[in-house]
Structure formats: structure tokens, C-alpha cells
């Protein structure tokens, strides 16, 4: 009988962080953070790796040694191009970018998709934001949509332990790489 009581108490305590939200009280984002921490949230690298939609991005991040960066502690906003987005690049562009001699160009391209700090869709405002490659991306907020460099954000606020990911349907091209192996802004 005592074992049953301890099991019930353990179950109750494990659900305690979610109770205020279930009852309509408390800050849901705080409870979400508690639950996420308890479940062992995944890094941005893990989120990308666990999705079949981002297999090309996973491969590119690894080739540029950015998979380690996006797995580390910190706060990042990843604007993640889907596999379809990479498929829209001119023929042969991705293959050339993945060559070891073009690693720095690939890093620059990928870092153009990363913003220092965690920026949820609700935090974004019209204007420009500096990316981790040093160049700025243009953000436009419309009725119910977020556009980054003229590309619609399809899936926003995918949470990770070290930031947030927003997916886009095109590879964003910084001015510094325009013209390299057929890249266009």
C-alpha cells in the first residue's frame, strides 16, 4: 500500500510544473520552459538532424563545422532553408559550395541564416537584423506572416535548448556571395 502512495506522489510531483497552465493560471511560456528542461530539450543541431525536411542543411552545417556551434550553449535564431529551398539553387551550386576549398564561402552563406540571440516570431519587427556573417537581413511583418529577405517563414518558433528555428523556402544569399557559382540575391 505504501508503494502505491509513493508512486502517486511521484506522478503528482512530475506533473506539478504543468498544473498552473492546465488550470489557466501562471505564465504558459515559463511552464513550457520547465517541461522542456525536464524533457532534455534538443539543440538547434539536434532539431535540424532529427528532421527529414532539413537533411541538406544538416549536411551543409557539418561541412562548414557549424553543427558544433549550433549544438553549443548560447542563444541563436536559425533561419533554416528546407531541402526544397536548396533544390532551387542553380544546378551544381550546392556541390561546389560543399567542396573543402569553398568551406569559408559555405560558412558565410550559412551564417547569413543565423542571428545571435533568440528571436521568436513575435519579437521580430520591420527592419534589418545583423546576422552572424556580419551582413543584415531584411524583415517584413505582414498580417499574419513574417518575411525574411522577401521569403515567407513557413514554420516559426521551433524551440531548441539553445535558441529557436524558423524555416524558409529559399536559401538566403548575402551580397558578399552574389554571383559565386550562380548565387543570386
Helices and strands as residue ranges (DSSP letters): H 2-22, H 28-38, H 44-49, G 52-54, H 55-63, H 66-69, E 76-81, H 83-87, H 93-97, G 100-102, H 103-111, E 114-116, G 121-123, E 127-130, E 136-142, E 145-148, E 151-160, E 163-168, G 175-177, G 180-182
